[in-house]
Amino acid sequence: MIMIKRAFFVLLSALAMACSLWAYSLEELYELCQKSDPEIAQARSAFQQSLLDLKDAKAGYGPKVDLTISASLIANPIDPIAVSTDTLLSSMGLGAQNPGAGDGYVTLYKGQEPSYCQVKLDIAQPLYTWGKLGNAVKLYETITEIRSLQVDDLLSRKQAEIKTRCLAVACLKKMKACLESQIQDAGALVEASRQAAQAGLSLELDALEAEVTASELDVGLCEIERNIQSQLDGISILAGAAVKVEDIELELDLQAMTAVLDMDPEALQSSALGMDRAGLKMLGKLEQASRLGSEIAKASVNWKPDRALVASMDYSGSRLPLVQKDWHGQDDWGLTLTVAVKTTAWDGGKASREVQRALLKDSDAELDIQKARSSIKEALSEALGTMRLARSRMAFRQAKIEVCQAELDNAQSLLDCGYGSDIDLIKARLALQQQELELIKAELELATAYCTVELLSL
């Protein structure tokens, strides 16, 4: 029998170890999120599109070449036209003097070729555009950097969300275990209170209060289970895989979290507001893009002509050039070189209004940076305040736990001496478990706020 119990214990231990080995680590969840999250996929797609837009902008430096080739096949071409020499001489009044001198034929028209083709080559090379091409390239380079920063910022936010949810699951699992223990003790309290009421040792009201307490704990357990499932659903969506509660094995490093509160708040704020942070750096790039857009708009106003060199080569004939023989013998090709100047003389003030819009966008970008810095400062201050409050609550709950533990020991001693009751012992144990539950809640508040601080400044 002892051997069977040992084998059963070893089997349970092996299963527990296997479950822990199958659990997801944060790094694995991060990797799954990078591969499957649709928002990250969209951000990466936008980045790839910006690279293509940048190549299009750089292509504006080079010439634009248009080639047009058309060919026609004539089903019933005109036949050759020939006249006999006698007829020709007669028409000239020479036939009677030299009879028989014209025994041959003179070809007047060789006939129509059965095919006809046209080739046209147009080349346009920009010469001077008032800086529009250069600023356009710089603009799309800035947009590419913005798209890249968006991917990095989105990744960091998704990772922070995964970590926050995993820490929440870890705390909620501990809270669930504590509530389940409380429910067992509450059931024992209900039974003991009923027996005491039936024996006349306590009031019926005490039994009713015990039943209400047990029902309240049941409701709390259902709420905890709902919160756990909600967090697991969020993790599953982010990771793109079904994540169960046993897949999350994460411990809170409270010492590392509370160490943040010992750091200089000014240093944390300076780090959070630094322009090397992805969010603020992205807004800075947006301001730069707005500035470049205003420069392009200023260069597009009236009476600022763009200059370009336009070259045209055309050919039309019965033979395809460079392919069929004697194509150049038709003398049907031509070459034209043109220097073009294009400008808008009057557009009803549209160009000037575009400049004003660009300047307004530039000022809006500056305001966005100021608003973002204020929001970050406020969020960081609130998170640090939450962490300080959570640490104070944790210290308070630790002290309460010590008091409740002492009361529990005293109740046990009185019961052992015959002066106490089971009801007093159960109530003392429930009070201790309630303080442990409140301690876990404070730890959850601390962990959640820490993840915010870590995202903003660490």
PyMOL commands that set and color helices and strands:
alter all, ss='L'
color gray80, all
select helices_A, chain A and resi 2-22+26-36+38-59+85-91+132-198+204-239+245-247+254-262+265-272+278-298+328-330+350-417+422-457
alter helices_A, ss='H'
color red, helices_A
select strands_A, chain A and resi 64-73+81-84+105-109+115-128+306-317+333-342
alter strands_A, ss='S'
color yellow, strands_A
deselect
rebuild
show_as cartoon
